[in-house]
Amino acid sequence: MSDFNKDDYLNDLPDADDLAAAKSSTAGTAASEGGSQPSAGADSAKPEGTSTSAPSDEGAAAAPAATEEEKPANAGETSDSAKSETDSSASDDTLTPLGKAKKEAADYLEALQRERAEFINYRNRATREQERFRQHGIIDVLTALLPALDDIDRIREHSEMDDSFKAVAAKIDKAFEKFGVEKFGEKGETFDPTKHDAILHKPDPNADKETVDTVVEAGYRIGDRVIRAARVVVASPQN
């Protein structure tokens, strides 16, 4: 172990004046840096929730938004009806003279087509009514002449007819054919309840189905409409 030299140790220690000067310079530097930055203590001393900055944009926009929400729900609906009423006039004002002329022509064309459709419907309805009235008139005349027609048929079947009488009967038949009147009912045809009126059924051993044996009065029809069913005697099978 080396010997301890007290004088050398004391000589190596710094002087007290140098230590004081270094301490004062360090304190001045710290003070200058602390003056340029706010201290933590000052910030902590402020009340909670207190802000010195200006109000944010979010807060400023919140008030108008709330005002919009407080508007009545039907405010837009009430304005729609008034807007729709002025749309047509506003659109007409924005059209050019050529556009207005085209729009007017389209309106006239639509009205003309509507009137034409109504006229066609009226014409068809009038035609159907006219045809129905015509058939009613023919039916009335035919019904009034049925007894005379039946007498002509009986004379034609049971007696000889002179030429003049045959000519008159032929003219009457042609006149009814011209108006669509059809005469039906002949011996030997199959019995049909829809157009034959059976006044008598008689058994016939040679008949395999119901057939017309005798025509008492002829039937008349116009198209599918039977004016009078033929009155007949029906021959029926015995079993």
Residue pairs with C-beta under 8 A, 6 or more apart in sequence:
92 100
92 103
95 103
135 222
135 225
138 179
138 180
138 181
138 222
139 222
139 227
142 176
142 181
142 220
142 227
143 227
143 228
145 172
146 220
146 228
149 172
149 218
150 217
150 218
152 169
152 172
153 217
153 218
155 161
155 165
156 169
161 169
173 183
176 183
176 220
179 222
180 222
180 223
181 220
181 221
181 222
181 227
182 220
182 221
182 222
183 218
183 219
183 220
184 195
184 218
184 219
184 220
184 221
184 230
185 195
185 196
185 212
185 215
185 217
185 218
185 219
185 230
185 232
186 212
186 215
187 212
187 213
187 214
187 215
188 211
188 212
189 211
189 212
190 209
190 210
190 211
190 212
191 198
191 209
191 210
191 211
191 212
191 232
191 234
194 226
195 219
195 221
195 226
195 229
195 230
196 212
196 219
196 229
196 230
196 231
196 232
196 234
197 229
197 230
197 231
197 232
198 232
198 233
198 234
199 216
199 231
199 232
199 233
200 233
200 234
201 210
201 233
201 234
201 235
201 236
202 213
202 233
202 234
202 235
202 236
203 235
203 236
203 237
203 238
204 213
204 235
204 236
204 237
204 238
205 238
207 235
207 236
207 237
208 237
209 237
210 234
210 235
210 236
210 237
211 234
211 235
212 230
212 232
212 233
212 234
212 235
213 232
213 233
213 234
213 235
214 232
214 233
215 230
215 231
215 232
216 231
216 232
216 233
217 228
217 230
217 231
218 230
219 226
219 227
219 228
219 229
219 230
219 231
220 226
220 227
220 228
221 227
